[in-house]
């Protein structure tokens, strides 16, 4: 099981702040593909992954990163300074 967290507009599009899911995804990109296939809300949230960042167990990561042993995946838009 992996905890998936959604922040900002990702959370708004999906309608959930977090969920625990069972997945066979090997990488973050595989997880995104799996989630996108669930329904239109997920497809809309993950339509442009270049507009997203991902953290694995609270460490900024890449979409090519493996999920083996990861307990938490967080998706969020890039941070802006100010």
C-alpha positions in Angstrom: 0.0 0.0 0.0 1.1 3.5 -0.7 -0.2 6.8 0.6 -0.8 9.3 -2.3 -1.1 12.9 -1.4 -2.5 15.7 -3.7 -1.8 19.4 -3.2 -3.2 22.7 -4.6 -5.0 22.4 -8.0 -4.1 18.7 -8.2 -6.3 18.1 -5.1 -9.0 20.3 -6.5 -9.2 18.4 -9.7 -9.2 15.0 -8.1 -11.4 16.0 -5.2 -9.3 14.2 -2.6 -6.5 15.4 -0.4 -5.1 11.9 0.0 -5.8 8.2 -0.5 -4.2 4.9 0.2 -3.9 2.7 -2.8 -2.7 -0.8 -3.7 -0.6 -0.5 -6.9 1.7 -2.7 -9.0 3.3 0.4 -10.5 7.1 0.2 -10.6 7.8 3.9 -11.2 6.1 7.2 -10.5 5.3 7.4 -14.2 3.6 4.0 -14.0 1.6 5.2 -11.0 0.5 8.3 -12.9 -0.6 6.2 -15.9 -2.5 3.9 -13.5 -4.2 6.8 -11.8 -5.0 8.6 -15.1 -6.9 5.6 -16.2 -9.3 5.7 -13.2 -11.6 8.4 -14.5 -11.7 11.9 -16.0 -10.8 13.7 -12.7 -7.5 11.9 -12.5 -6.9 12.2 -16.3 -7.4 16.0 -16.0 -5.1 16.3 -13.0 -2.3 14.3 -14.7 -2.8 15.6 -18.3 0.4 17.7 -18.2 3.0 16.1 -15.9 5.5 18.8 -16.8 3.3 21.1 -14.6 3.7 18.8 -11.7 6.4 17.9 -9.1 6.6 14.7 -7.1 8.0 13.8 -3.7 8.7 10.3 -2.5 8.7 9.9 1.3 9.1 13.7 1.4 12.1 13.9 -0.9 11.7 15.7 -4.2 12.1 13.1 -6.9 11.6 12.4 -10.6 8.8 10.7 -12.5 11.2 8.0 -13.6 12.0 7.1 -9.9 11.2 3.6 -8.7 8.5 3.1 -6.1 10.0 0.0 -4.5 9.8 0.6 -0.7 8.2 4.0 -1.0 5.4 4.6 1.5 4.2 8.1 0.5 3.9 9.8 -2.9 3.0 13.5 -3.1 1.9 15.4 -6.2 2.0 19.2 -6.3 2.6 22.1 -8.7 6.0 23.8 -8.7 6.6 26.2 -5.9 6.8 29.8 -6.8 9.0 32.4 -5.0 7.8 35.5 -3.5 
